[in-house]
């Protein structure tokens, strides 16, 4: 008499459980990787926007600014050129004196957003907790201006995927753009 070889129901359940755990771990790793890639792409694009806006100011021999605005839970930005040689100003933008050089761009890098993580993290510059109200701070406004000499409004913008954060800092006179990355255990200088 021949014995048939096969698997018991218990063995099948164990194998399916192992496969489920492996798929769950892979999905978690893939989700984390997707967040890191989105945060890096958003950081890279905004850094390039700052650098190209500075280049425009120098090339046009006029003040040029990036104006960030909250737009119903999201953020957008527009690049403006000074029309009356007194700097790019919010009141001049409203009156049409300072004019847009490019169409308004909506910030779109899900799950990354302009904002601060819900968990308290220290500001890389001061050590104080990052403010939930001010993810965009350039002087007293949300305008990052570059002069015809290449100088900038001192300030920063914070990006987050909910857990990690990146701060892009723009230095005043030097217009040096620095990137700081928070990965849950401290800040490290980014590229």
Secondary structure in CASP SS format (residue, H / E / C, confidence):
PFRMAT SS
TARGET T0000
AUTHOR 0000-0000-0000
METHOD secondary structure of the structure
MODEL  1
X C 1.00
X C 1.00
X C 1.00
X C 1.00
X C 1.00
X C 1.00
X C 1.00
X C 1.00
X H 1.00
X H 1.00
X H 1.00
X H 1.00
X H 1.00
X H 1.00
X H 1.00
X H 1.00
X H 1.00
X H 1.00
X H 1.00
X H 1.00
X H 1.00
X H 1.00
X H 1.00
X H 1.00
X H 1.00
X H 1.00
X H 1.00
X H 1.00
X H 1.00
X H 1.00
X H 1.00
X H 1.00
X H 1.00
X H 1.00
X H 1.00
X H 1.00
X H 1.00
X H 1.00
X H 1.00
X H 1.00
X H 1.00
X H 1.00
X H 1.00
X H 1.00
X H 1.00
X H 1.00
X H 1.00
X H 1.00
X H 1.00
X H 1.00
X H 1.00
X H 1.00
X H 1.00
X H 1.00
X H 1.00
X H 1.00
X H 1.00
X H 1.00
X H 1.00
X H 1.00
X C 1.00
X C 1.00
X C 1.00
X E 1.00
X E 1.00
X E 1.00
X E 1.00
X E 1.00
X E 1.00
X E 1.00
X E 1.00
X C 1.00
X C 1.00
X E 1.00
X E 1.00
X E 1.00
X E 1.00
X E 1.00
X E 1.00
X E 1.00
X E 1.00
X C 1.00
X C 1.00
X C 1.00
X C 1.00
X C 1.00
X C 1.00
X C 1.00
X C 1.00
X H 1.00
X H 1.00
X H 1.00
X H 1.00
X H 1.00
X H 1.00
X C 1.00
X C 1.00
X C 1.00
X E 1.00
X E 1.00
X C 1.00
X C 1.00
X C 1.00
X C 1.00
X E 1.00
X E 1.00
X C 1.00
X C 1.00
X E 1.00
X C 1.00
X C 1.00
X E 1.00
X E 1.00
X E 1.00
X C 1.00
X C 1.00
X C 1.00
X C 1.00
X C 1.00
X C 1.00
X C 1.00
X E 1.00
X C 1.00
X C 1.00
X C 1.00
X C 1.00
X C 1.00
X C 1.00
X E 1.00
X C 1.00
X C 1.00
X C 1.00
X C 1.00
X C 1.00
X C 1.00
X E 1.00
X E 1.00
X E 1.00
X C 1.00
X C 1.00
X E 1.00
X C 1.00
X E 1.00
X E 1.00
X E 1.00
X E 1.00
X C 1.00
X C 1.00
X C 1.00
X C 1.00
X C 1.00
X E 1.00
X C 1.00
X C 1.00
X E 1.00
X E 1.00
X E 1.00
X E 1.00
X E 1.00
X E 1.00
X C 1.00
X C 1.00
X C 1.00
X C 1.00
X E 1.00
X E 1.00
X E 1.00
X E 1.00
X E 1.00
X E 1.00
X C 1.00
X C 1.00
X C 1.00
X C 1.00
X C 1.00
X C 1.00
X E 1.00
X E 1.00
X E 1.00
X E 1.00
X E 1.00
X E 1.00
X C 1.00
X C 1.00
X C 1.00
X C 1.00
X E 1.00
X E 1.00
X E 1.00
X C 1.00
X C 1.00
END
